[in-house]
Amino acid sequence: MLTKLRAGPAAGACRAGGARPRGAMAKCKDASYSYSAHFQGTCSHHRGVKYWYR
């Protein structure tokens, strides 16, 4: 039996969405957002970073 796991909004997690969510550090190329505290590895499972937010 397979079980699906859901990722919560933890550090480094990405979520798809419309407007930029509060605290997002980058937008990934697959239209999800990253809350990563570090540059290295940000959006690595989402085809890379499309935009960095300041």
C-alpha distance matrix in Angstrom:
0.0 3.8 6.6 10.1 13.0 16.5 19.6 22.6 26.2 26.7 29.2 28.4 25.8 26.6 26.4 27.6 30.5 34.1 36.9 36.7 35.0 37.0 36.5 35.0 36.5 35.5 34.2 31.8 32.3 29.3 31.0 28.9 30.8 30.8 31.8 32.1 35.0 35.8 36.6 34.8 31.3 31.6 29.5 28.5 25.1 26.9 29.5 32.1 34.5 36.5 38.7 39.5 40.7 43.6
3.8 0.0 3.8 6.7 9.7 13.2 16.2 19.4 22.9 23.5 25.9 24.8 22.2 22.9 22.8 24.0 27.0 30.6 33.4 33.1 31.5 33.6 33.0 31.4 32.8 31.8 30.4 28.0 28.6 25.5 27.2 25.2 27.1 27.1 28.2 28.5 31.5 32.3 33.0 31.3 27.7 27.9 25.8 24.8 21.4 23.1 25.8 28.3 30.7 32.7 34.9 35.7 37.0 39.9
6.6 3.8 0.0 3.8 6.5 9.9 13.1 16.0 19.6 20.3 22.9 22.2 19.5 20.4 20.2 21.7 24.6 28.2 30.7 30.4 28.5 30.4 29.9 28.5 30.2 29.4 28.3 26.2 27.2 24.2 25.5 23.1 24.7 24.6 25.4 26.0 28.9 30.0 31.0 29.6 26.1 26.0 24.0 23.5 20.2 21.8 24.8 27.1 29.1 31.1 33.0 33.6 34.5 37.3
10.1 6.7 3.8 0.0 3.8 6.6 9.9 13.0 16.4 17.5 20.2 19.3 16.3 16.8 16.4 17.9 20.8 24.4 27.0 26.7 24.9 26.9 26.5 25.0 26.7 25.9 24.7 22.7 23.7 20.6 21.7 19.3 21.0 21.2 22.2 23.0 26.1 27.2 28.1 27.0 23.5 23.0 20.9 20.7 17.4 18.6 21.8 23.9 25.8 27.6 29.4 30.1 31.0 33.9
13.0 9.7 6.5 3.8 0.0 3.8 6.6 9.6 13.2 13.9 16.6 16.1 13.2 14.4 14.4 16.5 19.4 23.1 25.3 24.6 22.5 24.2 23.5 22.2 23.9 23.5 22.6 20.9 22.5 19.8 20.6 17.7 18.8 18.5 19.1 19.8 22.7 24.1 25.2 24.3 21.0 20.4 18.7 18.8 15.8 17.2 20.7 22.3 23.9 26.0 27.4 27.7 28.4 31.1
16.5 13.2 9.9 6.6 3.8 0.0 3.8 6.4 9.9 11.2 14.3 13.9 10.7 11.5 11.1 13.5 16.0 19.8 21.7 21.0 18.8 20.6 20.1 19.0 21.0 20.7 19.9 18.6 20.5 17.8 18.0 14.9 15.7 15.7 16.2 17.4 20.4 22.2 23.4 23.0 19.9 18.7 17.0 17.8 15.0 15.8 19.5 20.8 21.9 23.7 24.8 25.0 25.4 28.0
19.6 16.2 13.1 9.9 6.6 3.8 0.0 3.8 6.8 7.7 10.5 10.2 7.1 8.6 9.1 12.2 14.8 18.5 20.0 18.7 16.4 17.8 16.9 15.8 17.6 17.6 17.2 16.2 18.6 16.4 16.4 12.9 13.0 12.4 12.6 13.7 16.7 18.5 19.9 19.6 16.7 15.4 14.1 15.3 13.1 13.9 17.7 18.4 19.1 21.2 22.0 21.9 22.2 24.7
22.6 19.4 16.0 13.0 9.6 6.4 3.8 0.0 3.8 5.6 9.1 10.1 7.1 8.9 8.9 12.3 14.1 17.6 18.5 17.1 14.2 15.1 14.4 14.0 16.3 17.0 17.0 16.8 19.7 17.7 17.0 13.3 12.6 12.0 11.2 13.0 15.5 18.0 19.8 20.2 17.8 16.1 15.3 17.1 15.5 15.8 19.6 19.8 19.8 21.7 21.8 21.3 21.0 23.2
26.2 22.9 19.6 16.4 13.2 9.9 6.8 3.8 0.0 3.8 6.8 8.2 5.8 7.4 7.7 11.2 12.6 15.6 15.9 14.0 11.0 11.5 10.6 10.4 12.8 14.0 14.4 15.0 18.2 16.8 15.5 11.8 10.1 9.3 7.9 10.3 12.7 15.5 17.4 18.4 16.5 14.2 13.8 16.3 15.4 15.2 18.9 18.4 17.8 19.5 19.1 18.2 17.6 19.5
26.7 23.5 20.3 17.5 13.9 11.2 7.7 5.6 3.8 0.0 3.8 6.2 5.4 8.6 10.3 14.1 15.7 18.7 18.7 16.3 13.4 13.2 11.2 11.3 12.7 14.3 15.5 15.8 19.3 18.4 17.5 13.7 11.7 9.6 7.4 8.5 10.3 13.1 15.5 16.2 14.6 12.9 13.5 15.4 15.1 15.7 19.1 18.3 17.8 20.1 19.7 18.3 17.9 19.4
29.2 25.9 22.9 20.2 16.6 14.3 10.5 9.1 6.8 3.8 0.0 3.8 5.6 8.7 11.4 15.0 16.7 19.4 19.0 16.0 13.6 13.1 10.2 9.9 10.3 12.2 14.2 14.6 18.2 18.0 17.4 13.8 11.1 8.0 5.4 5.1 6.6 9.4 12.0 12.9 11.8 10.2 11.7 13.6 14.2 14.9 17.9 16.4 15.7 18.4 17.6 15.8 15.6 16.8
28.4 24.8 22.2 19.3 16.1 13.9 10.2 10.1 8.2 6.2 3.8 0.0 3.8 6.6 10.1 13.4 15.7 18.5 18.5 15.6 13.9 14.2 11.4 9.8 9.5 10.3 11.9 11.6 15.0 15.0 14.9 11.5 9.3 5.9 5.1 3.8 6.9 8.3 9.9 10.3 8.5 6.8 8.0 9.8 10.6 11.4 14.3 12.8 12.5 15.4 15.3 13.9 14.6 16.4
25.8 22.2 19.5 16.3 13.2 10.7 7.1 7.1 5.8 5.4 5.6 3.8 0.0 3.8 6.8 10.4 12.9 16.2 16.7 14.4 12.6 13.6 11.7 9.9 10.8 11.0 11.5 10.9 14.1 13.2 13.0 9.3 7.8 5.8 6.1 6.9 10.3 11.9 13.0 13.4 11.0 8.9 8.4 10.5 9.9 10.3 13.8 13.2 13.1 15.5 15.8 15.1 15.7 18.0
26.6 22.9 20.4 16.8 14.4 11.5 8.6 8.9 7.4 8.6 8.7 6.6 3.8 0.0 3.8 6.9 9.6 12.9 13.8 11.9 10.8 12.7 11.5 8.9 10.1 9.2 8.6 7.9 11.0 9.8 9.2 5.5 4.7 4.5 6.7 8.5 12.2 13.5 13.7 14.4 11.8 9.0 7.3 10.1 9.2 8.1 11.6 11.3 11.1 12.8 13.4 13.5 14.2 17.1
26.4 22.8 20.2 16.4 14.4 11.1 9.1 8.9 7.7 10.3 11.4 10.1 6.8 3.8 0.0 3.8 6.4 9.9 11.5 10.4 9.3 12.1 12.0 9.6 11.9 10.9 9.3 9.2 11.7 9.7 8.1 4.6 5.1 7.1 9.1 11.7 15.2 16.9 17.0 18.0 15.5 12.5 10.4 13.3 11.8 10.0 13.4 13.7 13.2 14.0 14.4 15.1 15.3 18.4
27.6 24.0 21.7 17.9 16.5 13.5 12.2 12.3 11.2 14.1 15.0 13.4 10.4 6.9 3.8 0.0 3.8 7.3 9.8 9.9 9.9 13.3 14.0 11.3 13.5 11.8 9.1 9.0 10.5 7.9 5.7 3.7 6.2 9.4 12.0 14.6 18.2 19.5 19.1 20.2 17.7 14.6 11.8 14.8 13.1 10.4 13.2 13.9 13.3 13.2 14.0 15.5 15.8 19.2
30.5 27.0 24.6 20.8 19.4 16.0 14.8 14.1 12.6 15.7 16.7 15.7 12.9 9.6 6.4 3.8 0.0 3.8 6.5 7.6 7.9 11.7 13.3 11.1 13.9 12.5 9.9 11.0 12.4 10.5 7.2 6.3 7.5 11.1 13.1 16.3 19.4 21.1 20.8 22.5 20.4 16.9 14.6 17.9 16.6 13.7 16.2 16.5 15.2 14.3 14.3 15.8 15.3 18.6
34.1 30.6 28.2 24.4 23.1 19.8 18.5 17.6 15.6 18.7 19.4 18.5 16.2 12.9 9.9 7.3 3.8 0.0 3.8 6.6 8.2 11.9 14.1 12.1 14.8 13.4 10.8 12.6 13.7 12.3 8.6 9.0 9.7 13.4 15.2 18.5 21.3 23.0 22.4 24.5 22.8 19.2 17.0 20.5 19.5 16.3 18.2 18.3 16.4 14.7 14.3 15.9 15.0 18.2
36.9 33.4 30.7 27.0 25.3 21.7 20.0 18.5 15.9 18.7 19.0 18.5 16.7 13.8 11.5 9.8 6.5 3.8 0.0 3.8 6.1 9.3 11.9 10.4 13.1 12.3 10.5 13.3 14.9 14.4 10.6 10.6 10.0 13.1 14.4 17.8 20.1 21.9 21.5 24.0 22.8 19.1 17.6 21.3 21.0 17.9 19.7 19.0 16.5 14.8 13.3 14.4 12.7 15.4
36.7 33.1 30.4 26.7 24.6 21.0 18.7 17.1 14.0 16.3 16.0 15.6 14.4 11.9 10.4 9.9 7.6 6.6 3.8 0.0 3.8 6.6 8.5 6.8 9.4 9.1 8.2 11.5 13.9 14.0 10.4 9.6 7.7 10.2 11.1 14.4 16.5 18.4 18.0 20.8 19.9 16.2 15.3 19.1 19.3 16.5 18.4 17.0 14.2 13.0 11.1 11.3 9.4 12.0
35.0 31.5 28.5 24.9 22.5 18.8 16.4 14.2 11.0 13.4 13.6 13.9 12.6 10.8 9.3 9.9 7.9 8.2 6.1 3.8 0.0 3.8 6.2 5.7 9.3 10.2 10.0 12.9 15.8 15.4 12.1 10.2 7.8 9.6 9.5 13.1 15.1 17.6 18.1 20.7 19.8 16.1 15.5 19.3 19.3 17.1 19.5 18.3 15.8 15.4 13.6 13.1 11.0 13.2
37.0 33.6 30.4 26.9 24.2 20.6 17.8 15.1 11.5 13.2 13.1 14.2 13.6 12.7 12.1 13.3 11.7 11.9 9.3 6.6 3.8 0.0 3.8 5.7 9.0 11.1 12.2 15.3 18.5 18.6 15.5 13.3 10.2 10.8 9.3 12.8 13.8 16.8 17.8 20.7 20.4 16.9 17.1 20.8 21.3 19.5 21.9 20.2 17.5 17.5 15.0 13.7 10.9 11.9
36.5 33.0 29.9 26.5 23.5 20.1 16.9 14.4 10.6 11.2 10.2 11.4 11.7 11.5 12.0 14.0 13.3 14.1 11.9 8.5 6.2 3.8 0.0 3.8 6.3 9.3 11.4 14.2 17.8 18.3 15.7 13.2 9.5 8.8 6.5 9.5 10.1 13.1 14.5 17.4 17.4 14.1 15.0 18.5 19.4 18.1 20.5 18.4 15.7 16.5 14.0 11.9 9.4 10.2
35.0 31.4 28.5 25.0 22.2 19.0 15.8 14.0 10.4 11.3 9.9 9.8 9.9 8.9 9.6 11.3 11.1 12.1 10.4 6.8 5.7 5.7 3.8 0.0 3.8 5.8 7.6 10.5 14.0 14.6 12.2 9.8 6.1 5.6 4.9 8.0 9.7 12.0 12.5 15.3 14.9 11.3 11.7 15.4 16.3 14.6 16.8 14.8 12.1 12.8 10.6 9.1 7.4 9.5
36.5 32.8 30.2 26.7 23.9 21.0 17.6 16.3 12.8 12.7 10.3 9.5 10.8 10.1 11.9 13.5 13.9 14.8 13.1 9.4 9.3 9.0 6.3 3.8 0.0 3.8 7.2 9.8 13.4 14.9 13.1 11.1 7.5 5.8 5.4 6.6 7.8 9.2 9.1 12.3 12.5 9.1 10.4 13.8 15.6 14.2 15.8 13.0 10.0 11.2 8.8 6.2 5.3 7.2
35.5 31.8 29.4 25.9 23.5 20.7 17.6 17.0 14.0 14.3 12.2 10.3 11.0 9.2 10.9 11.8 12.5 13.4 12.3 9.1 10.2 11.1 9.3 5.8 3.8 0.0 3.8 6.3 9.7 11.5 10.0 8.7 5.8 5.2 7.1 8.1 10.3 10.6 9.3 11.9 11.6 7.9 8.1 11.7 13.4 11.4 12.5 9.8 6.6 7.5 5.6 4.4 5.4 8.7
34.2 30.4 28.3 24.7 22.6 19.9 17.2 17.0 14.4 15.5 14.2 11.9 11.5 8.6 9.3 9.1 9.9 10.8 10.5 8.2 10.0 12.2 11.4 7.6 7.2 3.8 0.0 3.8 6.7 8.3 6.4 5.9 4.5 6.2 9.3 10.8 13.6 13.8 12.3 14.3 13.1 9.4 8.0 11.7 12.5 9.6 10.7 8.9 6.0 5.6 5.1 6.5 7.8 11.5
31.8 28.0 26.2 22.7 20.9 18.6 16.2 16.8 15.0 15.8 14.6 11.6 10.9 7.9 9.2 9.0 11.0 12.6 13.3 11.5 12.9 15.3 14.2 10.5 9.8 6.3 3.8 0.0 3.8 5.4 5.4 5.2 5.7 6.9 10.6 11.4 14.6 14.2 12.3 13.4 11.4 8.3 5.6 8.7 9.2 6.0 7.0 5.8 4.4 5.1 7.0 8.8 11.1 14.7
32.3 28.6 27.2 23.7 22.5 20.5 18.6 19.7 18.2 19.3 18.2 15.0 14.1 11.0 11.7 10.5 12.4 13.7 14.9 13.9 15.8 18.5 17.8 14.0 13.4 9.7 6.7 3.8 0.0 3.8 5.4 7.3 9.1 10.7 14.4 15.0 18.2 17.4 15.0 15.6 13.5 11.0 8.0 9.9 10.0 6.4 5.6 5.8 5.6 4.8 8.2 11.1 13.7 17.4
29.3 25.5 24.2 20.6 19.8 17.8 16.4 17.7 16.8 18.4 18.0 15.0 13.2 9.8 9.7 7.9 10.5 12.3 14.4 14.0 15.4 18.6 18.3 14.6 14.9 11.5 8.3 5.4 3.8 0.0 3.9 5.6 8.8 11.0 14.7 15.8 19.4 19.1 17.3 17.7 15.0 12.5 8.9 10.8 9.5 5.7 6.5 8.2 8.8 8.4 11.3 13.9 16.0 19.7
31.0 27.2 25.5 21.7 20.6 18.0 16.4 17.0 15.5 17.5 17.4 14.9 13.0 9.2 8.1 5.7 7.2 8.6 10.6 10.4 12.1 15.5 15.7 12.2 13.1 10.0 6.4 5.4 5.4 3.9 0.0 3.8 6.7 9.9 13.4 15.3 18.7 19.1 17.5 18.7 16.4 13.3 10.2 13.1 12.1 8.5 9.8 10.3 9.5 8.3 10.0 12.6 13.9 17.6
28.9 25.2 23.1 19.3 17.7 14.9 12.9 13.3 11.8 13.7 13.8 11.5 9.3 5.5 4.6 3.7 6.3 9.0 10.6 9.6 10.2 13.3 13.2 9.8 11.1 8.7 5.9 5.2 7.3 5.6 3.8 0.0 3.8 6.9 10.2 12.3 15.8 16.6 15.8 16.9 14.5 11.3 8.5 11.6 10.6 7.6 10.2 10.3 9.6 9.8 10.8 12.3 13.3 16.8
30.8 27.1 24.7 21.0 18.8 15.7 13.0 12.6 10.1 11.7 11.1 9.3 7.8 4.7 5.1 6.2 7.5 9.7 10.0 7.7 7.8 10.2 9.5 6.1 7.5 5.8 4.5 5.7 9.1 8.8 6.7 3.8 0.0 3.8 6.8 9.3 12.6 13.8 13.3 15.0 13.2 9.6 8.1 11.7 11.7 9.3 11.9 10.8 9.1 9.8 9.5 10.0 10.3 13.6
30.8 27.1 24.6 21.2 18.5 15.7 12.4 12.0 9.3 9.6 8.0 5.9 5.8 4.5 7.1 9.4 11.1 13.4 13.1 10.2 9.6 10.8 8.8 5.6 5.8 5.2 6.2 6.9 10.7 11.0 9.9 6.9 3.8 0.0 3.8 5.5 9.0 10.1 10.1 11.8 10.3 6.7 6.4 10.0 10.7 9.5 12.0 10.3 8.8 10.7 10.2 9.4 10.0 12.8
31.8 28.2 25.4 22.2 19.1 16.2 12.6 11.2 7.9 7.4 5.4 5.1 6.1 6.7 9.1 12.0 13.1 15.2 14.4 11.1 9.5 9.3 6.5 4.9 5.4 7.1 9.3 10.6 14.4 14.7 13.4 10.2 6.8 3.8 0.0 3.8 6.4 8.9 10.2 12.3 11.5 8.4 9.5 12.6 13.5 12.9 15.6 13.6 11.9 13.9 12.7 10.9 10.5 12.3
32.1 28.5 26.0 23.0 19.8 17.4 13.7 13.0 10.3 8.5 5.1 3.8 6.9 8.5 11.7 14.6 16.3 18.5 17.8 14.4 13.1 12.8 9.5 8.0 6.6 8.1 10.8 11.4 15.0 15.8 15.3 12.3 9.3 5.5 3.8 0.0 3.8 5.5 7.2 8.9 8.4 6.1 8.5 10.8 12.5 12.8 15.0 12.7 11.5 14.2 13.3 11.2 11.6 13.0
35.0 31.5 28.9 26.1 22.7 20.4 16.7 15.5 12.7 10.3 6.6 6.9 10.3 12.2 15.2 18.2 19.4 21.3 20.1 16.5 15.1 13.8 10.1 9.7 7.8 10.3 13.6 14.6 18.2 19.4 18.7 15.8 12.6 9.0 6.4 3.8 0.0 3.9 7.1 9.2 10.1 8.6 11.8 13.7 15.9 16.3 18.2 15.5 14.0 16.7 15.2 12.3 12.3 12.5
35.8 32.3 30.0 27.2 24.1 22.2 18.5 18.0 15.5 13.1 9.4 8.3 11.9 13.5 16.9 19.5 21.1 23.0 21.9 18.4 17.6 16.8 13.1 12.0 9.2 10.6 13.8 14.2 17.4 19.1 19.1 16.6 13.8 10.1 8.9 5.5 3.9 0.0 3.8 5.6 7.6 7.1 10.8 12.0 14.9 15.6 16.8 13.7 12.6 15.6 14.6 11.7 12.7 13.0
36.6 33.0 31.0 28.1 25.2 23.4 19.9 19.8 17.4 15.5 12.0 9.9 13.0 13.7 17.0 19.1 20.8 22.4 21.5 18.0 18.1 17.8 14.5 12.5 9.1 9.3 12.3 12.3 15.0 17.3 17.5 15.8 13.3 10.1 10.2 7.2 7.1 3.8 0.0 3.8 6.3 5.6 9.2 10.3 13.7 14.0 14.5 11.0 9.7 12.8 12.0 9.5 11.5 12.3
34.8 31.3 29.6 27.0 24.3 23.0 19.6 20.2 18.4 16.2 12.9 10.3 13.4 14.4 18.0 20.2 22.5 24.5 24.0 20.8 20.7 20.7 17.4 15.3 12.3 11.9 14.3 13.4 15.6 17.7 18.7 16.9 15.0 11.8 12.3 8.9 9.2 5.6 3.8 0.0 3.8 5.6 9.0 8.6 12.2 13.4 13.6 10.6 10.7 14.2 14.4 12.6 15.0 16.0
31.3 27.7 26.1 23.5 21.0 19.9 16.7 17.8 16.5 14.6 11.8 8.5 11.0 11.8 15.5 17.7 20.4 22.8 22.8 19.9 19.8 20.4 17.4 14.9 12.5 11.6 13.1 11.4 13.5 15.0 16.4 14.5 13.2 10.3 11.5 8.4 10.1 7.6 6.3 3.8 0.0 3.8 6.2 5.1 8.5 10.2 10.8 8.5 9.5 13.3 14.2 13.2 15.7 17.5
31.6 27.9 26.0 23.0 20.4 18.7 15.4 16.1 14.2 12.9 10.2 6.8 8.9 9.0 12.5 14.6 16.9 19.2 19.1 16.2 16.1 16.9 14.1 11.3 9.1 7.9 9.4 8.3 11.0 12.5 13.3 11.3 9.6 6.7 8.4 6.1 8.6 7.1 5.6 5.6 3.8 0.0 3.8 5.4 8.3 8.6 9.8 7.1 7.0 10.6 11.1 10.1 12.4 14.6
29.5 25.8 24.0 20.9 18.7 17.0 14.1 15.3 13.8 13.5 11.7 8.0 8.4 7.3 10.4 11.8 14.6 17.0 17.6 15.3 15.5 17.1 15.0 11.7 10.4 8.1 8.0 5.6 8.0 8.9 10.2 8.5 8.1 6.4 9.5 8.5 11.8 10.8 9.2 9.0 6.2 3.8 0.0 3.8 5.5 4.9 6.5 4.8 5.7 9.0 10.6 10.8 13.3 16.2
28.5 24.8 23.5 20.7 18.8 17.8 15.3 17.1 16.3 15.4 13.6 9.8 10.5 10.1 13.3 14.8 17.9 20.5 21.3 19.1 19.3 20.8 18.5 15.4 13.8 11.7 11.7 8.7 9.9 10.8 13.1 11.6 11.7 10.0 12.6 10.8 13.7 12.0 10.3 8.6 5.1 5.4 3.8 0.0 3.8 5.5 6.1 5.3 7.9 11.4 13.5 13.8 16.7 19.3
25.1 21.4 20.2 17.4 15.8 15.0 13.1 15.5 15.4 15.1 14.2 10.6 9.9 9.2 11.8 13.1 16.6 19.5 21.0 19.3 19.3 21.3 19.4 16.3 15.6 13.4 12.5 9.2 10.0 9.5 12.1 10.6 11.7 10.7 13.5 12.5 15.9 14.9 13.7 12.2 8.5 8.3 5.5 3.8 0.0 3.8 5.9 7.2 10.0 12.9 15.3 16.2 18.7 21.7
26.9 23.1 21.8 18.6 17.2 15.8 13.9 15.8 15.2 15.7 14.9 11.4 10.3 8.1 10.0 10.4 13.7 16.3 17.9 16.5 17.1 19.5 18.1 14.6 14.2 11.4 9.6 6.0 6.4 5.7 8.5 7.6 9.3 9.5 12.9 12.8 16.3 15.6 14.0 13.4 10.2 8.6 4.9 5.5 3.8 0.0 3.8 5.6 7.9 9.9 12.6 14.1 16.6 20.0
29.5 25.8 24.8 21.8 20.7 19.5 17.7 19.6 18.9 19.1 17.9 14.3 13.8 11.6 13.4 13.2 16.2 18.2 19.7 18.4 19.5 21.9 20.5 16.8 15.8 12.5 10.7 7.0 5.6 6.5 9.8 10.2 11.9 12.0 15.6 15.0 18.2 16.8 14.5 13.6 10.8 9.8 6.5 6.1 5.9 3.8 0.0 3.8 7.1 8.8 12.2 14.1 17.2 20.5
32.1 28.3 27.1 23.9 22.3 20.8 18.4 19.8 18.4 18.3 16.4 12.8 13.2 11.3 13.7 13.9 16.5 18.3 19.0 17.0 18.3 20.2 18.4 14.8 13.0 9.8 8.9 5.8 5.8 8.2 10.3 10.3 10.8 10.3 13.6 12.7 15.5 13.7 11.0 10.6 8.5 7.1 4.8 5.3 7.2 5.6 3.8 0.0 3.8 6.6 9.5 10.9 14.2 17.3
34.5 30.7 29.1 25.8 23.9 21.9 19.1 19.8 17.8 17.8 15.7 12.5 13.1 11.1 13.2 13.3 15.2 16.4 16.5 14.2 15.8 17.5 15.7 12.1 10.0 6.6 6.0 4.4 5.6 8.8 9.5 9.6 9.1 8.8 11.9 11.5 14.0 12.6 9.7 10.7 9.5 7.0 5.7 7.9 10.0 7.9 7.1 3.8 0.0 3.8 5.8 7.2 10.5 13.7
36.5 32.7 31.1 27.6 26.0 23.7 21.2 21.7 19.5 20.1 18.4 15.4 15.5 12.8 14.0 13.2 14.3 14.7 14.8 13.0 15.4 17.5 16.5 12.8 11.2 7.5 5.6 5.1 4.8 8.4 8.3 9.8 9.8 10.7 13.9 14.2 16.7 15.6 12.8 14.2 13.3 10.6 9.0 11.4 12.9 9.9 8.8 6.6 3.8 0.0 3.9 7.1 10.1 13.5
38.7 34.9 33.0 29.4 27.4 24.8 22.0 21.8 19.1 19.7 17.6 15.3 15.8 13.4 14.4 14.0 14.3 14.3 13.3 11.1 13.6 15.0 14.0 10.6 8.8 5.6 5.1 7.0 8.2 11.3 10.0 10.8 9.5 10.2 12.7 13.3 15.2 14.6 12.0 14.4 14.2 11.1 10.6 13.5 15.3 12.6 12.2 9.5 5.8 3.9 0.0 3.8 6.5 9.8
39.5 35.7 33.6 30.1 27.7 25.0 21.9 21.3 18.2 18.3 15.8 13.9 15.1 13.5 15.1 15.5 15.8 15.9 14.4 11.3 13.1 13.7 11.9 9.1 6.2 4.4 6.5 8.8 11.1 13.9 12.6 12.3 10.0 9.4 10.9 11.2 12.3 11.7 9.5 12.6 13.2 10.1 10.8 13.8 16.2 14.1 14.1 10.9 7.2 7.1 3.8 0.0 3.8 6.6
40.7 37.0 34.5 31.0 28.4 25.4 22.2 21.0 17.6 17.9 15.6 14.6 15.7 14.2 15.3 15.8 15.3 15.0 12.7 9.4 11.0 10.9 9.4 7.4 5.3 5.4 7.8 11.1 13.7 16.0 13.9 13.3 10.3 10.0 10.5 11.6 12.3 12.7 11.5 15.0 15.7 12.4 13.3 16.7 18.7 16.6 17.2 14.2 10.5 10.1 6.5 3.8 0.0 3.8
43.6 39.9 37.3 33.9 31.1 28.0 24.7 23.2 19.5 19.4 16.8 16.4 18.0 17.1 18.4 19.2 18.6 18.2 15.4 12.0 13.2 11.9 10.2 9.5 7.2 8.7 11.5 14.7 17.4 19.7 17.6 16.8 13.6 12.8 12.3 13.0 12.5 13.0 12.3 16.0 17.5 14.6 16.2 19.3 21.7 20.0 20.5 17.3 13.7 13.5 9.8 6.6 3.8 0.0
